[in-house]
């Protein structure tokens, strides 16, 4: 795990290699940014949640991002297995 100052540096600096923004909620944006540290060449991901008057940034090492993706896929698979057209909107 990178140190606190390194994580702050990652959020504020670095070159953005790729960025994908997804609109969520009432005017919010979830942004995934693949970045590279200019001095070390280390690549990392910044997950940004922004909305009116609200900005949150979460820097992730690539291994942490991989674990996040695996968890998201697990949640999506669980949702698909529990929600069918006949049970949509019901908790099972």
PDB file of N, CA, C and O in Angstrom:
ATOM      1  N   UNK A   1       0.849  -1.183   0.000  1.00  0.00           N
ATOM      2  CA  UNK A   1       0.000   0.000   0.000  1.00  0.00           C
ATOM      3  C   UNK A   1       0.886   1.236   0.000  1.00  0.00           C
ATOM      4  O   UNK A   1       1.825   1.342   0.790  1.00  0.00           O
ATOM      5  N   UNK A   2       0.585   2.147  -0.874  1.00  0.00           N
ATOM      6  CA  UNK A   2       1.342   3.393  -0.963  1.00  0.00           C
ATOM      7  C   UNK A   2       1.059   4.258   0.262  1.00  0.00           C
ATOM      8  O   UNK A   2      -0.003   4.153   0.876  1.00  0.00           O
ATOM      9  N   UNK A   3       2.011   5.106   0.608  1.00  0.00           N
ATOM     10  CA  UNK A   3       1.850   5.989   1.756  1.00  0.00           C
ATOM     11  C   UNK A   3       0.876   7.120   1.483  1.00  0.00           C
ATOM     12  O   UNK A   3       0.502   7.372   0.337  1.00  0.00           O
ATOM     13  N   UNK A   4       0.465   7.805   2.554  1.00  0.00           N
ATOM     14  CA  UNK A   4      -0.532   8.870   2.458  1.00  0.00           C
ATOM     15  C   UNK A   4      -0.096   9.979   1.497  1.00  0.00           C
ATOM     16  O   UNK A   4      -0.902  10.452   0.695  1.00  0.00           O
ATOM     17  N   UNK A   5       1.175  10.399   1.569  1.00  0.00           N
ATOM     18  CA  UNK A   5       1.631  11.481   0.697  1.00  0.00           C
ATOM     19  C   UNK A   5       1.705  11.041  -0.762  1.00  0.00           C
ATOM     20  O   UNK A   5       1.438  11.829  -1.669  1.00  0.00           O
ATOM     21  N   UNK A   6       2.065   9.797  -0.978  1.00  0.00           N
ATOM     22  CA  UNK A   6       2.087   9.267  -2.342  1.00  0.00           C
ATOM     23  C   UNK A   6       0.672   9.245  -2.915  1.00  0.00           C
ATOM     24  O   UNK A   6       0.459   9.624  -4.066  1.00  0.00           O
ATOM     25  N   UNK A   7      -0.291   8.803  -2.113  1.00  0.00           N
ATOM     26  CA  UNK A   7      -1.677   8.751  -2.586  1.00  0.00           C
ATOM     27  C   UNK A   7      -2.199  10.147  -2.906  1.00  0.00           C
ATOM     28  O   UNK A   7      -2.901  10.333  -3.899  1.00  0.00           O
ATOM     29  N   UNK A   8      -1.861  11.127  -2.072  1.00  0.00           N
ATOM     30  CA  UNK A   8      -2.281  12.504  -2.333  1.00  0.00           C
ATOM     31  C   UNK A   8      -1.640  13.010  -3.626  1.00  0.00           C
ATOM     32  O   UNK A   8      -2.285  13.678  -4.434  1.00  0.00           O
ATOM     33  N   UNK A   9      -0.378  12.684  -3.804  1.00  0.00           N
ATOM     34  CA  UNK A   9       0.331  13.066  -5.034  1.00  0.00           C
ATOM     35  C   UNK A   9      -0.347  12.440  -6.250  1.00  0.00           C
ATOM     36  O   UNK A   9      -0.517  13.098  -7.276  1.00  0.00           O
ATOM     37  N   UNK A  10      -0.735  11.166  -6.134  1.00  0.00           N
ATOM     38  CA  UNK A  10      -1.389  10.495  -7.253  1.00  0.00           C
ATOM     39  C   UNK A  10      -2.679  11.194  -7.655  1.00  0.00           C
ATOM     40  O   UNK A  10      -2.977  11.318  -8.843  1.00  0.00           O
ATOM     41  N   UNK A  11      -3.447  11.653  -6.668  1.00  0.00           N
ATOM     42  CA  UNK A  11      -4.717  12.323  -6.973  1.00  0.00           C
ATOM     43  C   UNK A  11      -4.455  13.656  -7.677  1.00  0.00           C
ATOM     44  O   UNK A  11      -5.128  13.995  -8.651  1.00  0.00           O
ATOM     45  N   UNK A  12      -3.477  14.403  -7.177  1.00  0.00           N
ATOM     46  CA  UNK A  12      -3.266  15.768  -7.655  1.00  0.00           C
ATOM     47  C   UNK A  12      -2.392  15.876  -8.899  1.00  0.00           C
ATOM     48  O   UNK A  12      -2.494  16.858  -9.635  1.00  0.00           O
ATOM     49  N   UNK A  13      -1.542  14.895  -9.148  1.00  0.00           N
ATOM     50  CA  UNK A  13      -0.607  14.997 -10.271  1.00  0.00           C
ATOM     51  C   UNK A  13      -0.701  13.740 -11.129  1.00  0.00           C
ATOM     52  O   UNK A  13      -1.634  12.949 -10.990  1.00  0.00           O
ATOM     53  N   UNK A  14       0.252  13.569 -11.996  1.00  0.00           N
ATOM     54  CA  UNK A  14       0.294  12.388 -12.857  1.00  0.00           C
ATOM     55  C   UNK A  14      -0.385  12.653 -14.190  1.00  0.00           C
ATOM     56  O   UNK A  14      -1.233  13.536 -14.316  1.00  0.00           O
ATOM     57  N   UNK A  15       0.004  11.879 -15.164  1.00  0.00           N
ATOM     58  CA  UNK A  15      -0.572  12.000 -16.502  1.00  0.00           C
ATOM     59  C   UNK A  15      -1.764  11.068 -16.627  1.00  0.00           C
ATOM     60  O   UNK A  15      -1.674   9.890 -16.281  1.00  0.00           O
ATOM     61  N   UNK A  16      -2.877  11.585 -17.117  1.00  0.00           N
ATOM     62  CA  UNK A  16      -4.073  10.770 -17.355  1.00  0.00           C
ATOM     63  C   UNK A  16      -3.886  10.051 -18.685  1.00  0.00           C
ATOM     64  O   UNK A  16      -3.768  10.683 -19.735  1.00  0.00           O
ATOM     65  N   UNK A  17      -3.860   8.723 -18.625  1.00  0.00           N
ATOM     66  CA  UNK A  17      -3.686   7.907 -19.828  1.00  0.00           C
ATOM     67  C   UNK A  17      -5.027   7.559 -20.466  1.00  0.00           C
ATOM     68  O   UNK A  17      -5.144   7.442 -21.686  1.00  0.00           O
ATOM     69  N   UNK A  18      -6.026   7.398 -19.619  1.00  0.00           N
ATOM     70  CA  UNK A  18      -7.386   7.049 -20.086  1.00  0.00           C
ATOM     71  C   UNK A  18      -8.359   7.474 -19.010  1.00  0.00           C
ATOM     72  O   UNK A  18      -8.065   7.382 -17.819  1.00  0.00           O
ATOM     73  N   UNK A  19      -9.521   7.939 -19.436  1.00  0.00           N
ATOM     74  CA  UNK A  19     -10.549   8.379 -18.499  1.00  0.00           C
ATOM     75  C   UNK A  19     -11.910   7.961 -19.023  1.00  0.00           C
ATOM     76  O   UNK A  19     -12.225   8.136 -20.201  1.00  0.00           O
ATOM     77  N   UNK A  20     -12.718   7.398 -18.113  1.00  0.00           N
ATOM     78  CA  UNK A  20     -14.083   7.007 -18.448  1.00  0.00           C
ATOM     79  C   UNK A  20     -14.995   7.602 -17.390  1.00  0.00           C
ATOM     80  O   UNK A  20     -14.836   7.320 -16.202  1.00  0.00           O
ATOM     81  N   UNK A  21     -15.958   8.431 -17.813  1.00  0.00           N
ATOM     82  CA  UNK A  21     -16.924   9.058 -16.906  1.00  0.00           C
ATOM     83  C   UNK A  21     -18.295   8.441 -17.117  1.00  0.00           C
ATOM     84  O   UNK A  21     -18.726   8.220 -18.249  1.00  0.00           O
ATOM     85  N   UNK A  22     -18.980   8.164 -16.001  1.00  0.00           N
ATOM     86  CA  UNK A  22     -20.334   7.610 -16.040  1.00  0.00           C
ATOM     87  C   UNK A  22     -21.225   8.484 -15.182  1.00  0.00           C
ATOM     88  O   UNK A  22     -20.925   8.736 -14.015  1.00  0.00           O
ATOM     89  N   UNK A  23     -22.327   8.948 -15.767  1.00  0.00           N
ATOM     90  CA  UNK A  23     -23.280   9.760 -15.012  1.00  0.00           C
ATOM     91  C   UNK A  23     -24.061   8.876 -14.055  1.00  0.00           C
ATOM     92  O   UNK A  23     -24.565   7.823 -14.443  1.00  0.00           O
ATOM     93  N   UNK A  24     -24.160   9.308 -12.799  1.00  0.00           N
ATOM     94  CA  UNK A  24     -24.891   8.549 -11.784  1.00  0.00           C
ATOM     95  C   UNK A  24     -25.761   9.506 -10.976  1.00  0.00           C
ATOM     96  O   UNK A  24     -25.465  10.696 -10.872  1.00  0.00           O
ATOM     97  N   UNK A  25     -26.822   8.977 -10.414  1.00  0.00           N
ATOM     98  CA  UNK A  25     -27.651   9.750  -9.496  1.00  0.00           C
ATOM     99  C   UNK A  25     -28.123  11.062 -10.080  1.00  0.00           C
ATOM    100  O   UNK A  25     -28.258  11.210 -11.294  1.00  0.00           O
ATOM    101  N   UNK A  26     -28.370  12.007  -9.199  1.00  0.00           N
ATOM    102  CA  UNK A  26     -28.890  13.323  -9.580  1.00  0.00           C
ATOM    103  C   UNK A  26     -27.733  14.279  -9.839  1.00  0.00           C
ATOM    104  O   UNK A  26     -27.372  15.076  -8.973  1.00  0.00           O
ATOM    105  N   UNK A  27     -27.159  14.197 -11.023  1.00  0.00           N
ATOM    106  CA  UNK A  27     -26.092  15.111 -11.392  1.00  0.00           C
ATOM    107  C   UNK A  27     -24.702  14.683 -10.973  1.00  0.00           C
ATOM    108  O   UNK A  27     -23.769  15.482 -11.051  1.00  0.00           O
ATOM    109  N   UNK A  28     -24.536  13.451 -10.532  1.00  0.00           N
ATOM    110  CA  UNK A  28     -23.224  12.973 -10.119  1.00  0.00           C
ATOM    111  C   UNK A  28     -22.482  12.296 -11.253  1.00  0.00           C
ATOM    112  O   UNK A  28     -23.069  11.910 -12.263  1.00  0.00           O
ATOM    113  N   UNK A  29     -21.182  12.162 -11.063  1.00  0.00           N
ATOM    114  CA  UNK A  29     -20.335  11.484 -12.035  1.00  0.00           C
ATOM    115  C   UNK A  29     -19.387  10.546 -11.302  1.00  0.00           C
ATOM    116  O   UNK A  29     -18.774  10.925 -10.305  1.00  0.00           O
ATOM    117  N   UNK A  30     -19.273   9.329 -11.800  1.00  0.00           N
ATOM    118  CA  UNK A  30     -18.264   8.384 -11.342  1.00  0.00           C
ATOM    119  C   UNK A  30     -17.221   8.342 -12.447  1.00  0.00           C
ATOM    120  O   UNK A  30     -17.524   7.994 -13.589  1.00  0.00           O
ATOM    121  N   UNK A  31     -15.994   8.696 -12.101  1.00  0.00           N
ATOM    122  CA  UNK A  31     -14.928   8.788 -13.084  1.00  0.00           C
ATOM    123  C   UNK A  31     -13.817   7.807 -12.721  1.00  0.00           C
ATOM    124  O   UNK A  31     -13.355   7.776 -11.580  1.00  0.00           O
ATOM    125  N   UNK A  32     -13.394   7.011 -13.694  1.00  0.00           N
ATOM    126  CA  UNK A  32     -12.240   6.128 -13.539  1.00  0.00           C
ATOM    127  C   UNK A  32     -11.122   6.702 -14.395  1.00  0.00           C
ATOM    128  O   UNK A  32     -11.304   6.947 -15.588  1.00  0.00           O
ATOM    129  N   UNK A  33      -9.954   6.916 -13.774  1.00  0.00           N
ATOM    130  CA  UNK A  33      -8.827   7.526 -14.477  1.00  0.00           C
ATOM    131  C   UNK A  33      -7.586   6.657 -14.324  1.00  0.00           C
ATOM    132  O   UNK A  33      -7.093   6.454 -13.215  1.00  0.00           O
ATOM    133  N   UNK A  34      -7.093   6.155 -15.428  1.00  0.00           N
ATOM    134  CA  UNK A  34      -5.818   5.458 -15.432  1.00  0.00           C
ATOM    135  C   UNK A  34      -4.751   6.534 -15.556  1.00  0.00           C
ATOM    136  O   UNK A  34      -4.745   7.311 -16.511  1.00  0.00           O
ATOM    137  N   UNK A  35      -3.838   6.573 -14.571  1.00  0.00           N
ATOM    138  CA  UNK A  35      -2.820   7.615 -14.545  1.00  0.00           C
ATOM    139  C   UNK A  35      -1.431   7.005 -14.419  1.00  0.00           C
ATOM    140  O   UNK A  35      -1.278   5.840 -14.051  1.00  0.00           O
ATOM    141  N   UNK A  36      -0.419   7.815 -14.730  1.00  0.00           N
ATOM    142  CA  UNK A  36       0.979   7.401 -14.588  1.00  0.00           C
ATOM    143  C   UNK A  36       1.735   8.495 -13.842  1.00  0.00           C
ATOM    144  O   UNK A  36       1.677   9.672 -14.201  1.00  0.00           O
ATOM    145  N   UNK A  37       2.451   8.076 -12.791  1.00  0.00           N
ATOM    146  CA  UNK A  37       3.304   8.996 -12.042  1.00  0.00           C
ATOM    147  C   UNK A  37       4.440   9.443 -12.953  1.00  0.00           C
ATOM    148  O   UNK A  37       5.118   8.612 -13.558  1.00  0.00           O
ATOM    149  N   UNK A  38       4.646  10.749 -13.052  1.00  0.00           N
ATOM    150  CA  UNK A  38       5.646  11.294 -13.974  1.00  0.00           C
ATOM    151  C   UNK A  38       7.069  10.928 -13.593  1.00  0.00           C
ATOM    152  O   UNK A  38       7.910  10.720 -14.468  1.00  0.00           O
ATOM    153  N   UNK A  39       7.347  10.847 -12.303  1.00  0.00           N
ATOM    154  CA  UNK A  39       8.734  10.584 -11.893  1.00  0.00           C
ATOM    155  C   UNK A  39       9.073   9.103 -11.843  1.00  0.00           C
ATOM    156  O   UNK A  39      10.181   8.717 -12.216  1.00  0.00           O
ATOM    157  N   UNK A  40       8.147   8.263 -11.391  1.00  0.00           N
ATOM    158  CA  UNK A  40       8.450   6.828 -11.223  1.00  0.00           C
ATOM    159  C   UNK A  40       7.945   5.959 -12.369  1.00  0.00           C
ATOM    160  O   UNK A  40       8.434   4.845 -12.561  1.00  0.00           O
ATOM    161  N   UNK A  41       6.976   6.453 -13.132  1.00  0.00           N
ATOM    162  CA  UNK A  41       6.383   5.662 -14.206  1.00  0.00           C
ATOM    163  C   UNK A  41       5.333   4.668 -13.734  1.00  0.00           C
ATOM    164  O   UNK A  41       4.788   3.913 -14.540  1.00  0.00           O
ATOM    165  N   UNK A  42       5.042   4.660 -12.424  1.00  0.00           N
ATOM    166  CA  UNK A  42       4.044   3.742 -11.859  1.00  0.00           C
ATOM    167  C   UNK A  42       2.661   4.125 -12.368  1.00  0.00           C
ATOM    168  O   UNK A  42       2.286   5.298 -12.360  1.00  0.00           O
ATOM    169  N   UNK A  43       1.908   3.123 -12.809  1.00  0.00           N
ATOM    170  CA  UNK A  43       0.523   3.346 -13.232  1.00  0.00           C
ATOM    171  C   UNK A  43      -0.411   2.985 -12.093  1.00  0.00           C
ATOM    172  O   UNK A  43      -0.133   2.078 -11.309  1.00  0.00           O
ATOM    173  N   UNK A  44      -1.525   3.705 -12.009  1.00  0.00           N
ATOM    174  CA  UNK A  44      -2.506   3.531 -10.949  1.00  0.00           C
ATOM    175  C   UNK A  44      -3.847   4.042 -11.445  1.00  0.00           C
ATOM    176  O   UNK A  44      -3.933   4.634 -12.521  1.00  0.00           O
ATOM    177  N   UNK A  45      -4.885   3.816 -10.669  1.00  0.00           N
ATOM    178  CA  UNK A  45      -6.240   4.252 -11.025  1.00  0.00           C
ATOM    179  C   UNK A  45      -6.744   5.205  -9.947  1.00  0.00           C
ATOM    180  O   UNK A  45      -6.540   4.980  -8.754  1.00  0.00           O
ATOM    181  N   UNK A  46      -7.398   6.263 -10.383  1.00  0.00           N
ATOM    182  CA  UNK A  46      -8.095   7.140  -9.449  1.00  0.00           C
ATOM    183  C   UNK A  46      -9.584   7.013  -9.738  1.00  0.00           C
ATOM    184  O   UNK A  46     -10.040   7.268 -10.852  1.00  0.00           O
ATOM    185  N   UNK A  47     -10.333   6.613  -8.712  1.00  0.00           N
ATOM    186  CA  UNK A  47     -11.785   6.565  -8.792  1.00  0.00           C
ATOM    187  C   UNK A  47     -12.274   7.881  -8.198  1.00  0.00           C
ATOM    188  O   UNK A  47     -11.996   8.183  -7.038  1.00  0.00           O
ATOM    189  N   UNK A  48     -12.990   8.650  -8.976  1.00  0.00           N
ATOM    190  CA  UNK A  48     -13.479   9.952  -8.527  1.00  0.00           C
ATOM    191  C   UNK A  48     -15.005   9.947  -8.525  1.00  0.00           C
ATOM    192  O   UNK A  48     -15.635   9.533  -9.498  1.00  0.00           O
ATOM    193  N   UNK A  49     -15.584  10.406  -7.436  1.00  0.00           N
ATOM    194  CA  UNK A  49     -17.028  10.591  -7.330  1.00  0.00           C
ATOM    195  C   UNK A  49     -17.272  12.079  -7.170  1.00  0.00           C
ATOM    196  O   UNK A  49     -16.838  12.683  -6.189  1.00  0.00           O
ATOM    197  N   UNK A  50     -17.961  12.665  -8.124  1.00  0.00           N
ATOM    198  CA  UNK A  50     -18.207  14.100  -8.072  1.00  0.00           C
ATOM    199  C   UNK A  50     -19.686  14.385  -8.233  1.00  0.00           C
ATOM    200  O   UNK A  50     -20.413  13.650  -8.901  1.00  0.00           O
ATOM    201  N   UNK A  51     -20.105  15.448  -7.621  1.00  0.00           N
ATOM    202  CA  UNK A  51     -21.485  15.899  -7.712  1.00  0.00           C
ATOM    203  C   UNK A  51     -21.533  17.355  -7.302  1.00  0.00           C
ATOM    204  O   UNK A  51     -20.503  17.942  -6.968  1.00  0.00           O
ATOM    205  N   UNK A  52     -22.705  17.938  -7.323  1.00  0.00           N
ATOM    206  CA  UNK A  52     -22.816  19.340  -6.946  1.00  0.00           C
ATOM    207  C   UNK A  52     -22.229  19.582  -5.542  1.00  0.00           C
ATOM    208  O   UNK A  52     -22.784  19.123  -4.544  1.00  0.00           O
ATOM    209  N   UNK A  53     -21.106  20.304  -5.481  1.00  0.00           N
ATOM    210  CA  UNK A  53     -20.481  20.636  -4.204  1.00  0.00           C
ATOM    211  C   UNK A  53     -19.800  19.480  -3.498  1.00  0.00           C
ATOM    212  O   UNK A  53     -19.463  19.608  -2.321  1.00  0.00           O
ATOM    213  N   UNK A  54     -19.581  18.357  -4.167  1.00  0.00           N
ATOM    214  CA  UNK A  54     -19.022  17.178  -3.519  1.00  0.00           C
ATOM    215  C   UNK A  54     -18.000  16.521  -4.444  1.00  0.00           C
ATOM    216  O   UNK A  54     -18.313  16.158  -5.578  1.00  0.00           O
ATOM    217  N   UNK A  55     -16.774  16.375  -3.943  1.00  0.00           N
ATOM    218  CA  UNK A  55     -15.703  15.749  -4.716  1.00  0.00           C
ATOM    219  C   UNK A  55     -14.970  14.756  -3.821  1.00  0.00           C
ATOM    220  O   UNK A  55     -14.475  15.123  -2.756  1.00  0.00           O
ATOM    221  N   UNK A  56     -14.900  13.512  -4.248  1.00  0.00           N
ATOM    222  CA  UNK A  56     -14.185  12.467  -3.508  1.00  0.00           C
ATOM    223  C   UNK A  56     -13.275  11.734  -4.473  1.00  0.00           C
ATOM    224  O   UNK A  56     -13.693  11.347  -5.564  1.00  0.00           O
ATOM    225  N   UNK A  57     -12.033  11.547  -4.069  1.00  0.00           N
ATOM    226  CA  UNK A  57     -11.050  10.886  -4.912  1.00  0.00           C
ATOM    227  C   UNK A  57     -10.434   9.724  -4.152  1.00  0.00           C
ATOM    228  O   UNK A  57     -10.041   9.867  -2.994  1.00  0.00           O
ATOM    229  N   UNK A  58     -10.351   8.572  -4.809  1.00  0.00           N
ATOM    230  CA  UNK A  58      -9.813   7.366  -4.205  1.00  0.00           C
ATOM    231  C   UNK A  58      -8.729   6.792  -5.113  1.00  0.00           C
ATOM    232  O   UNK A  58      -9.048   6.145  -6.110  1.00  0.00           O
ATOM    233  N   UNK A  59      -7.450   7.017  -4.789  1.00  0.00           N
ATOM    234  CA  UNK A  59      -6.380   6.435  -5.592  1.00  0.00           C
ATOM    235  C   UNK A  59      -6.192   4.960  -5.258  1.00  0.00           C
ATOM    236  O   UNK A  59      -6.215   4.571  -4.090  1.00  0.00           O
ATOM    237  N   UNK A  60      -6.009   4.153  -6.280  1.00  0.00           N
ATOM    238  CA  UNK A  60      -5.872   2.707  -6.107  1.00  0.00           C
ATOM    239  C   UNK A  60      -4.661   2.193  -6.869  1.00  0.00           C
ATOM    240  O   UNK A  60      -4.476   2.512  -8.043  1.00  0.00           O
ATOM    241  N   UNK A  61      -3.834   1.394  -6.194  1.00  0.00           N
ATOM    242  CA  UNK A  61      -2.800   0.670  -6.905  1.00  0.00           C
ATOM    243  C   UNK A  61      -3.506  -0.308  -7.846  1.00  0.00           C
ATOM    244  O   UNK A  61      -4.663  -0.656  -7.610  1.00  0.00           O
ATOM    245  N   UNK A  62      -2.834  -0.754  -8.902  1.00  0.00           N
ATOM    246  CA  UNK A  62      -3.486  -1.628  -9.879  1.00  0.00           C
ATOM    247  C   UNK A  62      -4.007  -2.914  -9.246  1.00  0.00           C
ATOM    248  O   UNK A  62      -5.058  -3.414  -9.648  1.00  0.00           O
ATOM    249  N   UNK A  63      -3.286  -3.462  -8.257  1.00  0.00           N
ATOM    250  CA  UNK A  63      -3.749  -4.676  -7.580  1.00  0.00           C
ATOM    251  C   UNK A  63      -5.030  -4.403  -6.784  1.00  0.00           C
ATOM    252  O   UNK A  63      -5.923  -5.248  -6.729  1.00  0.00           O
ATOM    253  N   UNK A  64      -5.112  -3.226  -6.173  1.00  0.00           N
ATOM    254  CA  UNK A  64      -6.335  -2.852  -5.447  1.00  0.00           C
ATOM    255  C   UNK A  64      -7.498  -2.691  -6.418  1.00  0.00           C
ATOM    256  O   UNK A  64      -8.620  -3.105  -6.128  1.00  0.00           O
ATOM    257  N   UNK A  65      -7.225  -2.090  -7.570  1.00  0.00           N
ATOM    258  CA  UNK A  65      -8.262  -1.920  -8.575  1.00  0.00           C
ATOM    259  C   UNK A  65      -8.743  -3.276  -9.084  1.00  0.00           C
ATOM    260  O   UNK A  65      -9.938  -3.458  -9.315  1.00  0.00           O
ATOM    261  N   UNK A  66      -7.826  -4.230  -9.263  1.00  0.00           N
ATOM    262  CA  UNK A  66      -8.210  -5.591  -9.668  1.00  0.00           C
ATOM    263  C   UNK A  66      -9.155  -6.211  -8.643  1.00  0.00           C
ATOM    264  O   UNK A  66     -10.145  -6.841  -9.017  1.00  0.00           O
ATOM    265  N   UNK A  67      -8.859  -6.037  -7.348  1.00  0.00           N
ATOM    266  CA  UNK A  67      -9.732  -6.581  -6.301  1.00  0.00           C
ATOM    267  C   UNK A  67     -11.091  -5.886  -6.319  1.00  0.00           C
ATOM    268  O   UNK A  67     -12.117  -6.534  -6.110  1.00  0.00           O
ATOM    269  N   UNK A  68     -11.111  -4.578  -6.567  1.00  0.00           N
ATOM    270  CA  UNK A  68     -12.363  -3.830  -6.686  1.00  0.00           C
ATOM    271  C   UNK A  68     -13.202  -4.378  -7.840  1.00  0.00           C
ATOM    272  O   UNK A  68     -14.404  -4.595  -7.688  1.00  0.00           O
ATOM    273  N   UNK A  69     -12.566  -4.602  -8.994  1.00  0.00           N
ATOM    274  CA  UNK A  69     -13.291  -5.142 -10.149  1.00  0.00           C
ATOM    275  C   UNK A  69     -13.852  -6.528  -9.866  1.00  0.00           C
ATOM    276  O   UNK A  69     -14.987  -6.825 -10.238  1.00  0.00           O
ATOM    277  N   UNK A  70     -13.073  -7.370  -9.217  1.00  0.00           N
ATOM    278  CA  UNK A  70     -13.549  -8.719  -8.883  1.00  0.00           C
ATOM    279  C   UNK A  70     -14.758  -8.635  -7.950  1.00  0.00           C
ATOM    280  O   UNK A  70     -15.723  -9.381  -8.115  1.00  0.00           O
ATOM    281  N   UNK A  71     -14.706  -7.731  -6.975  1.00  0.00           N
ATOM    282  CA  UNK A  71     -15.840  -7.568  -6.055  1.00  0.00           C
ATOM    283  C   UNK A  71     -17.070  -7.050  -6.798  1.00  0.00           C
ATOM    284  O   UNK A  71     -18.186  -7.500  -6.539  1.00  0.00           O
ATOM    285  N   UNK A  72     -16.873  -6.114  -7.712  1.00  0.00           N
ATOM    286  CA  UNK A  72     -17.998  -5.581  -8.493  1.00  0.00           C
ATOM    287  C   UNK A  72     -18.628  -6.675  -9.355  1.00  0.00           C
ATOM    288  O   UNK A  72     -19.851  -6.744  -9.479  1.00  0.00           O
ATOM    289  N   UNK A  73     -17.797  -7.524  -9.945  1.00  0.00           N
ATOM    290  CA  UNK A  73     -18.314  -8.638 -10.752  1.00  0.00           C
ATOM    291  C   UNK A  73     -19.088  -9.630  -9.893  1.00  0.00           C
ATOM    292  O   UNK A  73     -20.106 -10.166 -10.333  1.00  0.00           O
ATOM    293  N   UNK A  74     -18.618  -9.880  -8.671  1.00  0.00           N
ATOM    294  CA  UNK A  74     -19.333 -10.766  -7.748  1.00  0.00           C
ATOM    295  C   UNK A  74     -20.706 -10.198  -7.402  1.00  0.00           C
ATOM    296  O   UNK A  74     -21.697 -10.927  -7.383  1.00  0.00           O
ATOM    297  N   UNK A  75     -20.761  -8.896  -7.128  1.00  0.00           N
ATOM    298  CA  UNK A  75     -22.035  -8.246  -6.798  1.00  0.00           C
ATOM    299  C   UNK A  75     -22.979  -8.318  -7.995  1.00  0.00           C
ATOM    300  O   UNK A  75     -24.163  -8.614  -7.833  1.00  0.00           O
ATOM    301  N   UNK A  76     -22.464  -8.052  -9.194  1.00  0.00           N
ATOM    302  CA  UNK A  76     -23.308  -8.092 -10.395  1.00  0.00           C
ATOM    303  C   UNK A  76     -23.828  -9.497 -10.646  1.00  0.00           C
ATOM    304  O   UNK A  76     -24.994  -9.668 -11.000  1.00  0.00           O
ATOM    305  N   UNK A  77     -22.990 -10.499 -10.471  1.00  0.00           N
ATOM    306  CA  UNK A  77     -23.424 -11.888 -10.658  1.00  0.00           C
ATOM    307  C   UNK A  77     -24.496 -12.252  -9.642  1.00  0.00           C
ATOM    308  O   UNK A  77     -25.462 -12.935  -9.983  1.00  0.00           O
ATOM    309  N   UNK A  78     -24.340 -11.808  -8.399  1.00  0.00           N
ATOM    310  CA  UNK A  78     -25.349 -12.083  -7.373  1.00  0.00           C
ATOM    311  C   UNK A  78     -26.667 -11.409  -7.726  1.00  0.00           C
ATOM    312  O   UNK A  78     -27.735 -11.988  -7.530  1.00  0.00           O
ATOM    313  N   UNK A  79     -26.597 -10.199  -8.243  1.00  0.00           N
ATOM    314  CA  UNK A  79     -27.824  -9.491  -8.632  1.00  0.00           C
ATOM    315  C   UNK A  79     -28.518 -10.195  -9.790  1.00  0.00           C
ATOM    316  O   UNK A  79     -29.745 -10.293  -9.807  1.00  0.00           O
ATOM    317  N   UNK A  80     -27.758 -10.679 -10.744  1.00  0.00           N
ATOM    318  CA  UNK A  80     -28.346 -11.390 -11.889  1.00  0.00           C
ATOM    319  C   UNK A  80     -28.998 -12.689 -11.452  1.00  0.00           C
ATOM    320  O   UNK A  80     -30.039 -13.072 -11.986  1.00  0.00           O
ATOM    321  N   UNK A  81     -28.399 -13.366 -10.489  1.00  0.00           N
ATOM    322  CA  UNK A  81     -28.943 -14.656 -10.068  1.00  0.00           C
ATOM    323  C   UNK A  81     -30.191 -14.499  -9.205  1.00  0.00           C
ATOM    324  O   UNK A  81     -31.004 -15.419  -9.118  1.00  0.00           O
ATOM    325  N   UNK A  82     -30.345 -13.352  -8.574  1.00  0.00           N
ATOM    326  CA  UNK A  82     -31.492 -13.129  -7.682  1.00  0.00           C
ATOM    327  C   UNK A  82     -32.655 -12.399  -8.341  1.00  0.00           C
ATOM    328  O   UNK A  82     -33.778 -12.471  -7.843  1.00  0.00           O
ATOM    329  N   UNK A  83     -32.421 -11.707  -9.431  1.00  0.00           N
ATOM    330  CA  UNK A  83     -33.468 -10.907 -10.053  1.00  0.00           C
ATOM    331  C   UNK A  83     -33.816 -11.485 -11.419  1.00  0.00           C
ATOM    332  O   UNK A  83     -33.003 -11.480 -12.343  1.00  0.00           O
ATOM    333  N   UNK A  84     -35.023 -11.972 -11.517  1.00  0.00           N
ATOM    334  CA  UNK A  84     -35.542 -12.426 -12.794  1.00  0.00           C
ATOM    335  C   UNK A  84     -36.751 -11.551 -13.119  1.00  0.00           C
ATOM    336  O   UNK A  84     -37.226 -10.826 -12.245  1.00  0.00           O
ATOM    337  N   UNK A  85     -37.260 -11.597 -14.348  1.00  0.00           N
ATOM    338  CA  UNK A  85     -38.403 -10.744 -14.688  1.00  0.00           C
ATOM    339  C   UNK A  85     -39.583 -10.908 -13.737  1.00  0.00           C
ATOM    340  O   UNK A  85     -40.303  -9.942 -13.487  1.00  0.00           O
ATOM    341  N   UNK A  86     -39.799 -12.111 -13.199  1.00  0.00           N
ATOM    342  CA  UNK A  86     -40.935 -12.333 -12.318  1.00  0.00           C
ATOM    343  C   UNK A  86     -40.687 -11.840 -10.897  1.00  0.00           C
ATOM    344  O   UNK A  86     -41.639 -11.635 -10.144  1.00  0.00           O
ATOM    345  N   UNK A  87     -39.396 -11.642 -10.507  1.00  0.00           N
ATOM    346  CA  UNK A  87     -39.094 -11.201  -9.134  1.00  0.00           C
ATOM    347  C   UNK A  87     -38.513  -9.811  -9.092  1.00  0.00           C
ATOM    348  O   UNK A  87     -38.125  -9.342  -8.022  1.00  0.00           O
ATOM    349  N   UNK A  88     -38.440  -9.139 -10.218  1.00  0.00           N
ATOM    350  CA  UNK A  88     -37.838  -7.796 -10.279  1.00  0.00           C
ATOM    351  C   UNK A  88     -38.498  -6.889  -9.243  1.00  0.00           C
ATOM    352  O   UNK A  88     -39.724  -6.827  -9.151  1.00  0.00           O
ATOM    353  N   UNK A  89     -37.685  -6.198  -8.476  1.00  0.00           N
ATOM    354  CA  UNK A  89     -38.204  -5.282  -7.474  1.00  0.00           C
ATOM    355  C   UNK A  89     -38.472  -5.930  -6.134  1.00  0.00           C
ATOM    356  O   UNK A  89     -38.789  -5.240  -5.166  1.00  0.00           O
ATOM    357  N   UNK A  90     -38.349  -7.253  -6.062  1.00  0.00           N
ATOM    358  CA  UNK A  90     -38.570  -7.953  -4.799  1.00  0.00           C
ATOM    359  C   UNK A  90     -37.236  -8.387  -4.229  1.00  0.00           C
ATOM    360  O   UNK A  90     -36.306  -8.702  -4.970  1.00  0.00           O
ATOM    361  N   UNK A  91     -37.148  -8.402  -2.929  1.00  0.00           N
ATOM    362  CA  UNK A  91     -35.937  -8.882  -2.268  1.00  0.00           C
ATOM    363  C   UNK A  91     -36.066 -10.382  -2.084  1.00  0.00           C
ATOM    364  O   UNK A  91     -37.074 -10.878  -1.581  1.00  0.00           O
ATOM    365  N   UNK A  92     -35.008 -11.112  -2.509  1.00  0.00           N
ATOM    366  CA  UNK A  92     -35.029 -12.562  -2.356  1.00  0.00           C
ATOM    367  C   UNK A  92     -33.901 -13.008  -1.482  1.00  0.00           C
ATOM    368  O   UNK A  92     -33.749 -14.204  -1.232  1.00  0.00           O
TER     369      UNK A  92
END
